[in-house]
Amino acid sequence: MRPVRPFFLALAVTLPAVALAAGDHGHGDAKTPYAGLQARAIKSLSEEDIAELKRGGGWGLALPAELNGKPGPAHLLELQEKIGLSPKQVAALSALHDEMRVAAIAAGDRLIAAEAALDQALQQPGLTDEGLRTLIDVAAAARADLRYVHLSVHLATPALLTEAQIASYNRLRGYADDPCDAVPEGHNPAMWRKHNGCE
């Protein structure tokens, strides 16, 4: 009986591992993460995405501002009592939010229309490279406009707030530690809580 050569032995061990990594389990019906999405009206947008855009929702576009200490009016208004917003601040933030929502709905509608046009063009034969570039640019411009709407309103809010209110907002939203939870060593607990508005 001939000895098994190292090359063939390595191949015999490696091939099953490669097949497993490729998702071939011998069933031949492995699904991709996109299975089922072909039924979408607009392939690049879910029904939830479309609903969010149509109501003027943030769609996660303002995260760079939100997570860098520039809150948006919607969440500020939700937390107005806990943050201690004055009636004047509430009125200013409400006006800012209403203005943003109108602009966001308009920009969102343009984005939905642009993605629908791209989707429909890709369903038909004859789409040229130049035509594809134009459709992509229109969709990208609509998305950029929408992102600007959301980020610019976040940029405007800090001027309406105190630093303490922004700090309170960040704690309530879970972006910063609550000083009420841990009194630093060497500090009088009662005085620390008082100075940090814990009482």
C-alpha positions in Angstrom: 0.0 0.0 0.0 1.4 3.4 -1.1 1.8 6.1 1.6 -0.5 9.1 1.2 1.5 12.1 0.0 1.4 15.2 2.2 0.0 17.3 -0.7 -3.0 15.1 -1.2 -3.6 14.8 2.5 -3.6 18.6 2.9 -6.0 18.9 0.0 -8.3 16.3 1.5 -8.4 18.3 4.8 -8.7 21.7 3.1 -11.5 21.1 0.6 -14.3 20.4 3.1 -13.3 23.5 5.1 -13.5 25.6 1.9 -16.9 24.2 1.1 -18.2 25.0 4.5 -16.8 28.5 4.4 -18.5 29.0 1.1 -21.8 28.0 2.6 -22.1 24.8 0.6 -23.7 22.3 3.0 -24.7 20.0 0.3 -28.2 21.5 0.0 -27.7 23.7 -3.0 -30.3 26.2 -1.7 -28.3 28.6 0.4 -30.0 32.0 0.7 -28.2 35.3 0.4 -28.9 38.2 2.8 -30.8 39.9 0.0 -33.3 37.0 -0.6 -36.8 38.5 -0.6 -35.8 42.0 -1.2 -36.5 41.6 -4.9 -40.2 42.1 -4.1 -39.6 45.6 -2.8 -41.3 48.4 -4.8 -38.0 50.3 -4.7 -35.2 47.8 -4.3 -32.8 50.2 -2.4 -35.5 51.3 0.1 -37.5 49.2 2.6 -41.1 50.1 3.4 -39.8 51.3 6.8 -37.3 53.6 5.0 -40.0 55.1 2.8 -42.3 55.7 5.7 -39.5 57.4 7.7 -38.6 59.6 4.7 -42.3 60.5 4.1 -42.8 61.6 7.7 -39.6 63.7 7.7 -37.8 61.4 10.2 -34.1 61.6 10.8 -33.2 58.2 9.1 -29.9 58.3 11.1 -28.5 61.1 8.9 -27.8 63.4 11.8 -25.8 60.9 13.9 -22.5 62.8 13.5 -24.1 65.9 15.1 -26.2 64.0 17.7 -23.2 62.1 19.0 -20.9 65.1 19.0 -22.9 67.2 21.5 -25.3 68.9 19.0 -28.8 67.5 19.8 -31.8 67.9 17.5 -35.1 69.5 18.3 -37.2 66.4 18.2 -35.5 64.6 21.1 -35.0 67.8 23.0 -38.7 68.4 22.9 -39.4 64.9 24.1 -37.1 65.5 27.1 -38.0 69.1 27.7 -39.2 68.6 31.3 -36.2 66.5 32.4 -33.8 69.0 30.7 -35.6 72.0 32.1 -36.3 73.9 28.9 -38.0 77.2 29.3 -41.3 78.1 27.4 -39.2 80.4 25.2 -36.8 77.5 24.4 -39.7 75.1 23.7 -41.2 77.6 21.3 -38.0 78.2 19.4 -37.2 74.5 19.2 -40.8 73.7 18.1 -40.5 76.3 15.3 -37.1 74.8 14.2 -38.5 71.3 14.2 -41.5 72.3 12.1 -39.3 74.1 9.6 -37.0 71.1 9.4 -39.8 68.6 9.0 -41.2 70.5 6.0 -37.8 70.6 4.3 -37.0 67.0 5.2 -40.3 65.7 3.7 -39.6 67.6 0.5 -36.0 66.3 0.3 -37.2 62.8 1.2 -39.7 62.8 -1.6 -37.0 63.8 -4.0 -34.8 60.9 -2.8 -37.6 58.4 -3.1 -38.4 59.5 -6.6 -34.7 59.4 -7.6 -34.3 55.9 -6.2 -37.5 54.8 -7.9 -36.2 56.2 -11.2 -32.9 54.3 -10.8 -34.7 51.1 -9.9 -37.0 51.3 -13.0 -34.1 52.2 -15.3 -32.2 49.1 -14.1 -35.2 46.9 -14.9 -35.1 47.9 -18.6 -32.5 47.1 -21.3 -30.6 49.9 -22.9 -29.4 51.8 -19.8 -26.2 53.5 -20.8 -23.2 54.2 -18.6 -23.9 57.9 -18.9 -27.5 57.5 -18.0 -26.6 55.4 -15.0 -24.2 58.1 -13.8 -26.9 60.8 -14.2 -29.4 58.7 -12.2 -26.9 58.1 -9.4 -25.9 61.8 -9.3 -29.6 62.8 -8.9 -30.1 60.3 -6.1 -26.9 61.4 -4.4 -27.8 65.0 -4.6 -31.2 64.3 -3.0 -29.6 62.4 -0.2 -27.1 65.2 0.4 -29.9 67.7 0.5 -31.8 65.6 3.0 -28.6 65.1 5.2 -28.0 68.8 5.1 -31.5 69.5 6.4 -31.1 67.2 9.4 -27.5 68.2 10.2 -28.1 71.9 9.8 -30.9 71.9 12.4 -28.7 70.1 14.8 -26.1 72.7 14.2 -28.6 75.5 15.1 -29.8 74.0 18.4 -26.8 74.5 20.8 -27.2 78.3 20.6 -30.7 77.8 22.1 -29.5 75.8 25.0 -27.2 76.1 28.0 -24.1 73.9 28.4 -25.8 72.3 31.4 -28.9 71.4 29.3 -26.7 69.9 26.6 -24.8 67.9 29.3 -28.2 66.7 30.7 -29.4 65.7 27.3 -26.3 63.7 26.6 -26.7 61.9 30.0 -30.4 61.2 29.4 -29.7 59.8 25.9 -26.9 57.6 27.3 -24.0 59.4 25.5 -22.3 60.4 28.8 -21.9 59.1 32.3 -24.4 60.4 34.9 -22.4 62.3 37.6 -25.2 61.4 40.0 -24.3 57.7 39.7 -20.7 58.0 40.9 -19.3 60.6 43.3 -15.6 61.0 42.7 -13.3 60.2 45.6 -12.5 63.1 47.9 -15.8 64.9 47.1 -18.6 65.5 49.6 -21.5 63.4 48.2 -24.2 65.9 49.2 -22.4 68.8 47.7 -21.5 66.9 44.6 -25.1 65.9 44.0 -26.3 69.4 44.6 -23.8 71.0 42.2 -24.7 68.5 39.5 -28.4 69.0 39.8 -29.0 65.5 41.2 -31.3 66.6 44.0 
